[in-house]
């Protein structure tokens, strides 16, 4: 993966709640203090100026904390905000178009849902990581297709870091790490917690615990 250190694509991957929050940067800072290694800015709003301000502030914060910053579904915003990359879903820009814009120095992740064929195609086209889910009932995307841990083992030969997403908590995330997830992506388990830093710490520990087994 030219320009991408796959070793950095491991650990807790937090995704912002997808709605305007006056204290968004402060919340993300707490998640980083708790051990989050990757932050994805997810906001479908139409206020481009606000989205740019938020993305740029989060990019600067993540880079100061040696964390990766990813923008959801908007390669142009990723480039403008100096993000480390973009995450693409089924209805977003094609991977090859995003690659032409961002070059090989930035990360492109792809949602593969529960579809091994989509994962194979994404890896072949040059995706830097592959995301599967939902693995558990999700408040963020309750309608998302059910995925099973066996998918992670099936995708391992594709040679890309793997993300598990969907209803993941500190209580149910361990088996997904054991099954092959390099990253656990969470929204509510961190950002809806009464103590964001503590919630992130509990999830981050799943990776250190796995390394001792």
Buried (B, 14 or more C-beta within 10 A) or exposed (E): BEEBEBEBBBBBBBBBBBEEBEEBBEBBBBBBBBBBBBBBBBBEEEEEEEBBEBBBBBBBBBBEBEBBBBBBBBBBBBBBBEBBBBBBBEEBBEBEEBBEEBEEEBBBBBBBBBBBEBBBBBBEEBBBBBBBBBBBEBEBBEEBEEBEBEBBEBBEEBEBBBBBBBBBBBEBBBEBBBBBBBBBBBBBBBBEBEEBBBBBBBBBBBBEEBEEE
